[in-house]
């Protein structure tokens, strides 16, 4: 097929649940491609000699190679091509913001729509499951060394996967009652079905990884306790689960004020929580979008997003914003909350102020500036700020780990080793809230470093993986 013919093929749109149907359940919204559609979409790829998509992928998947195999119907080979670099393609293909990563660097996107790389990766993982193909790689013989992994999120999963396959005895300590960290308590099932997370757990157990739930390191046991128990190295993958607050009057003392990741954690671990019919969600990222769409699915009727910049500047995925609006959630732009109104300790309304955009700030986006005298009040039953998260430092209690000015763990930029030689860290607790793919990549870097440390090898010379994320 000639380039001109490939350029003429439009991007293939996946089928989706009808908005009226999907807000009544947590069923997955987007369906995968069928074989014909997947091959047609794969034929849009130009197989660039200098593929920008690979540079845009935090894990550095060989995207042209797996797409080339897919369009030859070598689906199993294509899947294992992805697995050469990625530990969890079934997850990344569903929840990564592809428009900002691989697809955002696709040359097709310069004059139209990029190749649907995420959907093609998903097709391969779904095809493997549907055709009962082996998803496991051979595990190495035990080497007699023990590793403790704090947190079962994507960074911790990645560390456990690589080290278990090298023969290490890995134990994951998870404070929550469920496996997956933010995958399980921060991403609703309509975006990431729970059987996908379950498959990752099964894969780790296949190689002998032990999971201990309900264990909060720093409270039930300390990091030093783990060292004293014979663990040769420890990985901190606790993520960034603590919500940042708005810092406005009434936030800490009013019933009806919840915070984004706290709300999602309660709902997604099965807690029955009533936030009322009228809900205000503050923020423009994927957590805010997930909160609003989850509120609809749990009975709230009048839900809207309050965002202090314009819609174009919202950091959430365009697809998520599109789905949000399809489902009936309004987005109130250029507005921010300034005060919470209450009666008898119960929220009755949110006082807001209009904003205008000024000069760019450190993020490169124009800074929102309040417009004096533009205050207005929104009646509401609940307000859920979802403006960002930070690291909870319970796990490092009693250990003098160096922190950055943002409260994340300070690590060697190449190896992810902390200032305590036997402790390594990666993912959101180093990067701040980021994508699954970045956490997976840092888990891979940390695993190599931990292996080198435990084997008494130089941590720098001749490395296979070098951290480039900061």
C-alpha positions in Angstrom: 0.0 0.0 0.0 1.4 3.4 -1.0 1.7 6.3 1.4 -1.1 8.2 -0.4 -3.5 5.3 0.1 -2.6 5.1 3.8 -3.2 8.8 4.2 -6.6 8.4 2.7 -7.8 6.0 5.4 -9.7 7.8 8.1 -9.1 7.0 11.8 -11.3 4.2 12.9 -13.7 5.1 15.7 -14.5 2.4 18.3 -18.0 1.6 19.3 -19.2 3.0 22.6 -22.1 2.5 25.0 -24.9 5.0 24.6 -24.6 7.8 27.2 -28.1 7.2 28.6 -27.2 3.5 29.1 -23.7 3.9 30.5 -24.5 6.4 33.3 -26.7 3.6 34.9 -23.7 1.3 35.4 -19.9 1.0 35.6 -19.7 -1.1 32.5 -16.7 -0.3 30.2 -17.7 2.6 27.9 -15.4 2.0 24.9 -15.5 -1.3 23.0 -12.3 -2.7 21.4 -11.8 -3.0 17.6 -12.7 -6.1 15.7 -10.1 -7.7 13.5 -11.1 -6.0 10.3 -11.1 -2.5 12.0 -7.8 -3.1 13.7 -6.1 -4.1 10.5 -7.6 -1.1 8.7 -6.4 1.2 11.4 -2.9 -0.4 11.5 -2.7 0.3 7.7 -2.8 4.0 8.5 0.7 3.7 10.1 3.4 5.1 7.8 6.2 3.1 9.5 8.4 6.2 9.9 12.1 5.8 9.9 12.4 8.1 12.9 9.1 7.2 14.7 8.1 10.1 17.0 5.5 7.8 18.6 8.3 5.8 20.3 9.8 9.0 21.7 6.4 9.9 23.0 5.9 6.6 24.8 7.3 6.7 28.4 8.0 3.0 28.2 9.6 3.2 24.7 7.4 0.5 23.2 8.5 -0.4 19.6 5.2 0.9 18.2 6.0 0.6 14.4 7.2 -3.0 14.9 4.0 -4.2 16.7 1.8 -2.4 14.3 3.6 -3.9 11.4 3.1 -7.4 12.8 -0.5 -6.7 13.6 -1.4 -5.7 10.0 0.2 -9.0 8.8 -2.2 -10.7 11.3 0.7 -11.9 13.4 -1.2 -11.0 16.5 0.6 -13.2 19.0 4.0 -12.0 17.8 2.8 -8.4 17.9 1.6 -8.9 21.5 5.0 -10.2 22.6 6.7 -7.3 20.8 4.9 -5.0 23.1 5.7 -7.1 26.1 9.4 -6.8 25.4 9.2 -3.4 27.0 5.8 -3.2 28.8 4.7 -5.2 31.8 1.0 -4.2 31.5 -0.2 -3.4 28.0 -3.8 -4.3 28.9 -3.8 -1.5 31.4 -1.8 1.1 29.5 -3.8 0.6 26.3 -6.9 1.6 28.2 -6.0 4.4 30.6 -2.9 6.2 29.3 -3.5 9.6 27.8 -2.3 8.6 24.4 -3.0 12.0 22.8 -0.3 13.5 25.1 2.1 10.5 24.7 2.5 8.2 21.8 -0.3 9.5 19.6 0.6 13.1 20.4 3.9 12.4 18.6 2.5 10.6 15.6 3.3 12.3 12.3 -0.2 11.5 11.1 -1.5 13.9 13.7 0.2 16.9 12.0 -2.2 16.8 9.1 -5.2 15.0 10.5 -5.7 12.4 13.2 -2.9 10.2 14.6 -2.9 6.5 14.4 -5.0 5.0 17.2 -2.0 3.4 18.9 -3.8 2.7 22.2 -6.7 0.9 20.5 -4.3 -1.3 18.5 -2.4 -2.2 21.6 -5.7 -3.0 23.3 -6.8 -5.2 20.4 -3.7 -7.4 20.8 -4.2 -7.9 24.6 -7.9 -8.6 24.1 -7.1 -11.0 21.2 -4.7 -13.0 23.4 -7.3 -13.4 26.1 -10.1 -14.2 23.6 -8.0 -16.9 22.0 -6.7 -18.4 25.3 -3.1 -17.7 24.5 -0.4 -18.0 27.1 0.2 -14.6 28.8 3.0 -15.8 31.1 6.8 -15.7 30.8 9.0 -18.3 32.4 10.0 -17.6 35.9 13.6 -17.9 37.1 14.8 -20.3 39.9 14.8 -18.7 43.3 18.1 -17.0 44.1 17.7 -16.8 47.9 17.2 -13.0 48.2 14.1 -11.2 49.4 12.5 -7.9 48.3 9.8 -5.9 49.9 7.6 -3.7 47.7 5.5 -1.0 49.4 2.4 -0.4 47.4 0.7 -2.5 44.6 0.2 0.3 42.1 1.8 0.2 38.6 5.3 1.0 39.8 5.2 -1.6 42.5 3.7 -4.2 40.1 6.4 -3.5 37.5 9.2 -3.9 40.1 7.6 -7.2 41.4 7.2 -8.5 37.8 10.8 -8.0 36.8 12.4 -9.1 40.1 10.2 -12.2 40.4 11.2 -13.2 36.9 14.9 -12.8 38.0 14.3 -15.3 40.9 13.8 -12.8 43.8 11.3 -13.7 46.6 9.0 -10.6 46.3 6.4 -9.5 48.9 4.1 -6.6 48.2 2.6 -4.8 51.2 -0.6 -3.0 50.4 -2.4 -0.7 52.9 -5.7 -1.0 51.0 -8.0 -4.1 51.0 -7.7 -4.3 47.2 -4.9 -4.8 44.7 -3.7 -2.2 42.2 -3.2 1.1 44.1 -4.6 4.0 42.2 -5.6 1.7 39.3 -8.2 0.1 41.7 -9.2 3.1 43.8 -8.6 6.0 41.5 -9.8 4.8 38.0 -13.4 3.6 37.8 -14.3 0.3 36.1 -16.0 2.0 33.1 -12.4 3.0 32.1 -10.5 0.0 33.5 -12.5 -3.2 34.1 -11.5 -5.0 37.3 -10.8 -8.3 35.6 -7.8 -6.5 33.9 -6.4 -5.6 37.3 -7.1 -9.1 38.5 -5.1 -10.6 35.6 -2.1 -8.5 36.6 -2.4 -9.9 40.2 -2.7 -13.5 38.8 0.4 -12.9 36.6 2.5 -11.9 39.7 1.3 -14.8 41.8 2.2 -17.1 38.9 5.8 -16.2 39.6 5.5 -16.5 43.4 4.9 -12.9 44.4 3.2 -12.7 47.8 0.6 -9.9 48.5 -0.2 -8.8 52.0 -3.3 -6.6 52.2 -4.2 -4.2 55.0 -0.6 -3.7 56.0 0.4 0.0 56.3 4.1 0.3 56.4 5.1 3.0 58.9 2.2 2.1 61.1 1.9 -1.8 61.4 5.6 -2.3 60.5 8.4 0.1 59.7 10.8 0.1 56.8 13.6 -0.8 59.3 11.4 -3.7 60.5 11.4 -5.0 56.9 15.2 -4.7 56.8 15.5 -6.5 60.1 13.2 -9.3 58.8 15.7 -10.1 56.1 14.5 -8.1 53.1 17.6 -7.3 51.1 16.1 -4.2 49.4 12.9 -2.2 49.6 10.9 -0.4 46.9 8.6 2.5 47.8 5.7 2.7 45.4 3.2 4.4 47.6 1.9 6.8 44.9 0.4 10.1 45.6 -2.9 9.4 47.4 -3.3 12.4 49.7 -5.6 15.1 48.3 -4.5 18.7 48.0 -7.0 21.1 49.6 -8.4 24.3 48.2 -7.6 26.3 51.3 -10.9 28.1 51.4 -13.2 29.0 54.3 -15.3 26.1 55.5 -13.4 23.4 53.7 -12.4 21.5 56.8 -15.5 21.9 59.0 -18.4 21.4 56.7 -20.4 18.2 56.0 -20.7 17.7 52.3 -17.0 18.5 51.5 -15.1 15.5 50.2 -11.8 15.4 48.2 -11.4 13.7 44.8 -9.2 10.7 45.5 -10.9 10.2 48.9 -14.3 10.1 47.3 -13.2 7.7 44.6 -11.5 5.4 47.1 -14.7 5.2 49.2 -16.9 4.4 46.2 -14.5 2.0 44.5 -13.9 0.0 47.6 -17.7 -0.5 48.0 -18.6 2.1 50.6 -22.2 3.3 50.3 -21.9 7.1 50.2 -24.6 9.7 49.6 -23.3 13.0 48.2 -26.7 14.4 47.2 -28.2 15.4 43.9 -26.4 18.6 43.2 -22.6 18.2 43.1 -19.8 20.6 42.3 -16.5 19.1 41.2 -13.4 21.4 41.2 -10.6 20.7 38.8 -9.7 20.0 35.2 -7.7 16.7 35.3 -8.7 13.1 34.8 -9.4 12.7 38.6 -12.0 15.5 38.4 -13.6 13.9 35.3 -13.7 10.5 37.0 -15.3 12.0 40.1 -18.0 13.7 38.1 -18.8 10.7 36.0 -18.8 8.4 39.1 -21.2 10.8 40.9 -23.6 10.4 38.0 -23.4 6.6 38.2 -24.1 6.6 41.9 -27.3 8.7 41.8 -26.4 12.4 41.6 -28.4 14.2 39.0 -27.0 17.7 38.6 -23.2 17.5 38.4 -20.8 20.0 37.0 -17.2 20.8 36.8 -15.8 24.1 38.0 -12.5 24.9 36.3 -10.5 28.1 36.7 -9.1 28.2 33.1 -10.6 27.5 29.7 -11.7 24.1 28.5 -8.8 24.0 26.0 -6.4 24.1 28.9 -7.9 21.3 30.9 -5.2 18.7 31.4 -7.7 15.8 31.2 -7.9 13.6 28.1 -10.0 15.0 25.3 -11.8 11.7 25.1 -12.7 11.9 28.8 -14.0 15.4 28.5 -16.1 14.4 25.5 -17.6 11.5 27.4 -18.2 13.7 30.4 -20.3 16.2 28.3 -22.1 13.4 26.4 -23.2 12.1 29.8 -24.7 15.5 30.8 -22.0 17.0 33.0 -21.6 20.7 32.5 -18.2 22.4 32.6 -18.2 25.9 34.1 -15.0 27.5 33.0 -13.0 30.5 34.2 -14.4 30.2 37.7 -13.0 29.2 41.1 -14.5 28.6 44.6 -13.6 31.1 47.3 -15.9 30.2 50.2 -18.2 27.4 51.3 -21.7 28.3 52.7 -23.4 26.1 55.2 -26.3 25.9 57.6 -26.0 23.9 60.8 -22.6 22.5 59.6 -24.1 21.2 56.3 -23.0 22.6 52.9 -25.7 24.6 51.1 -23.7 26.4 48.5 -20.4 27.3 47.0 -19.4 30.9 46.5 -17.3 31.4 43.4 -15.5 34.1 41.5 -15.0 34.7 37.8 -11.5 34.5 36.4 -9.6 35.9 33.4 -6.4 34.6 32.0 -3.2 36.7 32.6 0.4 36.0 31.9 1.8 32.4 31.7 2.8 30.7 34.9 5.5 28.1 35.6 3.4 25.4 33.8 3.4 27.5 30.6 -0.4 28.1 30.8 -1.8 31.5 31.3 -2.4 32.3 35.0 -6.0 32.7 36.1 -6.7 36.1 37.7 -9.8 36.8 39.8 -12.2 39.5 38.5 -13.0 41.8 41.4 -16.7 42.0 42.2 -17.7 39.0 40.1 -18.7 36.6 43.0 -21.7 34.3 42.6 -23.1 31.4 44.6 -24.0 27.9 43.3 -26.5 25.9 45.4 -25.1 22.4 46.0 -25.3 19.4 48.3 -21.6 18.6 48.0 -18.4 20.0 46.7 -15.5 17.6 45.7 -12.2 19.3 45.0 -10.0 17.3 42.7 -7.1 19.6 42.1 -4.1 17.3 42.6 -2.6 14.9 45.1 0.6 14.6 47.2 2.6 11.9 48.8 1.4 10.5 52.2 4.6 9.9 54.2 3.3 7.4 56.7 5.5 4.7 55.0 8.8 6.4 55.7 8.1 7.1 59.4 11.2 6.6 61.4 13.5 6.6 58.4 15.3 9.8 57.4 14.6 9.8 53.7 15.4 13.0 51.7 12.5 14.8 50.1 12.2 17.3 47.3 10.6 20.7 47.9 7.4 19.2 46.5 7.3 16.5 49.2 8.3 13.7 46.8 11.2 11.3 47.5 14.5 12.5 46.3 16.3 9.8 44.4 19.4 9.3 42.2 18.1 10.5 38.8 19.6 7.5 37.0 19.0 4.7 39.4 16.1 5.7 41.6 18.1 4.8 44.7 17.2 7.0 47.7 19.8 8.4 50.2 19.4 5.1 52.1 21.2 2.6 49.9 18.7 -0.3 50.3 15.6 1.8 49.6 14.5 2.7 46.1 11.5 4.6 45.0 9.6 5.4 41.8 6.3 6.3 40.2 4.0 9.1 41.6 5.9 9.3 44.9 8.9 10.5 42.9 7.3 12.2 39.9 4.1 13.5 41.5 0.8 12.5 40.0 1.6 11.2 36.5 0.6 8.5 34.1 0.6 4.7 34.4 3.2 4.3 31.7 5.6 6.6 33.5 5.2 4.6 36.7 5.7 1.3 34.8 8.9 2.6 33.3 10.3 3.8 36.6 9.4 0.4 38.1 11.5 -1.2 35.4 14.5 1.2 36.1 14.2 0.5 39.9 14.1 -3.2 39.4 17.3 -3.2 37.4 19.0 -1.0 40.1 17.8 -3.2 42.9 19.1 -6.3 41.2 22.5 -4.7 40.7 22.5 -3.5 44.3 21.7 -7.0 45.7 24.2 -8.7 43.4 26.9 -6.2 44.4 27.2 -4.8 40.9 27.9 -1.2 39.9 24.6 0.7 39.6 25.6 2.8 36.7 28.0 1.0 34.3 26.4 -0.8 31.3 22.8 -0.3 32.4 20.0 -1.5 30.2 17.5 1.0 31.6 18.3 4.6 32.5 15.7 6.8 34.1 14.9 9.9 31.9 11.8 11.0 33.7 11.9 13.9 36.3 
